[in-house]
């Protein structure tokens, strides 16, 4: 395939959000989000939350050979500059990571954000909590 044909194919598959999602579904590269609805009390729903299953995402991520090799190949050379969790003494002295250097380093973060105008009478009514993560074993370029 010539490079021009390759670019045409890529552009066709990502020309819109709809086309990109369909392409990812066809290639089995997409993990669909799920929804959990809290049980109702006295006929009133307590709310819901949406999530992307972390185990499904990690399974898809690790199914790629080029990513999987990062966990088994040469480790990054540790420098005197702290670039991540694995550069600290807590990691170096942890018995679990000493015995299992290929173990996933899942770093969780949490953030709250306001989706509506925060100035006004209904401030904090539409606050959303987001929990996201990063796999610390991956080279920073791929995180």
C-alpha positions in Angstrom: 0.0 0.0 0.0 1.4 3.4 -0.9 1.7 6.1 1.8 -1.0 8.2 0.1 -3.5 5.3 0.3 -2.5 4.8 3.9 -3.2 8.4 4.8 -6.5 8.4 2.9 -7.6 5.3 4.9 -6.6 6.9 8.2 -8.3 10.2 7.4 -11.5 8.4 6.3 -11.6 6.4 9.6 -11.1 9.5 11.8 -12.9 12.2 9.8 -15.4 12.6 12.7 -16.1 11.4 16.2 -18.7 9.0 14.8 -16.3 7.6 12.2 -13.5 7.2 14.8 -15.7 5.4 17.3 -17.0 3.0 14.6 -13.4 2.3 13.5 -12.4 1.6 17.0 -15.3 -0.7 17.5 -14.6 -2.6 14.2 -11.0 -3.0 15.3 -12.0 -4.2 18.8 -9.9 -1.3 20.3 -12.7 0.4 22.3 -13.8 -0.3 25.8 -17.4 0.9 26.2 -18.3 2.9 29.3 -20.8 1.4 31.7 -23.4 3.0 34.1 -24.3 2.1 37.6 -27.6 3.3 38.9 -27.9 3.4 42.7 -31.0 1.7 44.1 -34.0 3.9 44.7 -35.1 4.8 48.2 -38.8 5.7 48.7 -39.3 5.8 44.9 -36.5 8.4 44.4 -33.2 7.4 42.7 -30.0 8.3 44.6 -28.2 8.9 41.3 -25.9 7.1 39.0 -22.3 7.1 37.9 -20.5 6.3 34.6 -17.3 4.4 34.4 -14.9 2.7 32.1 -13.9 -0.7 33.5 -10.2 -0.4 34.4 -9.6 -4.2 34.0 -11.0 -4.2 30.5 -8.8 -1.2 29.5 -5.7 -2.8 31.0 -6.5 -6.1 29.2 -6.8 -4.3 25.9 -3.6 -2.3 26.6 -1.6 -5.4 27.5 -2.8 -7.3 24.5 -0.6 -5.2 22.3 2.9 -6.7 21.9 4.7 -3.4 21.8 3.2 -2.3 25.1 3.6 -5.7 26.8 7.3 -5.8 26.0 7.8 -2.6 28.0 7.1 -4.6 31.2 9.6 -7.3 30.4 12.4 -5.5 28.6 15.2 -3.3 30.0 14.0 -1.1 32.8 14.6 2.6 32.6 18.0 3.6 34.0 17.3 5.4 37.3 18.8 8.9 37.5 19.2 11.3 40.4 16.2 13.3 39.1 12.8 12.0 40.2 10.6 11.4 37.2 8.1 9.1 38.7 7.0 6.8 41.6 9.6 4.1 40.7 12.5 6.6 41.2 11.7 7.1 44.9 12.9 5.2 48.0 9.4 4.0 48.8 9.3 2.0 45.6 13.0 0.8 45.9 12.3 -0.5 49.5 8.9 -2.0 48.8 9.1 -5.9 49.1 6.3 -6.4 46.6 7.9 -4.4 43.8 11.3 -6.0 44.6 9.8 -9.4 44.1 7.6 -8.4 41.2 9.3 -5.7 39.2 6.9 -6.2 36.2 3.8 -5.6 38.4 1.6 -2.8 37.1 2.1 0.5 38.8 -1.4 2.0 38.7 -1.5 5.6 39.9 -5.0 6.8 40.7 -6.0 10.5 40.7 -9.2 12.2 41.7 -10.6 15.6 40.8 -13.8 17.5 41.2 -15.0 19.9 38.6 -18.0 22.1 38.1 -19.7 21.7 34.7 -22.0 24.8 35.1 -21.3 28.4 35.9 -19.8 28.3 39.4 -20.9 31.9 40.0 -24.5 32.0 41.2 -27.1 30.6 43.6 -26.7 26.9 42.5 -23.0 26.7 43.0 -21.7 23.1 43.7 -25.0 21.6 42.6 -23.6 20.2 39.4 -20.2 19.1 40.7 -18.7 16.0 39.1 -16.0 13.8 40.6 -13.6 12.3 38.1 -11.3 9.4 39.0 -8.6 8.6 36.5 -5.4 6.6 36.4 -2.1 6.2 34.7 0.1 3.1 34.3 3.4 4.1 35.7 5.4 1.3 34.1 5.0 2.8 30.7 7.6 5.1 29.3 6.3 8.7 29.8 5.9 9.0 26.0 3.2 6.4 26.0 1.3 7.3 29.2 
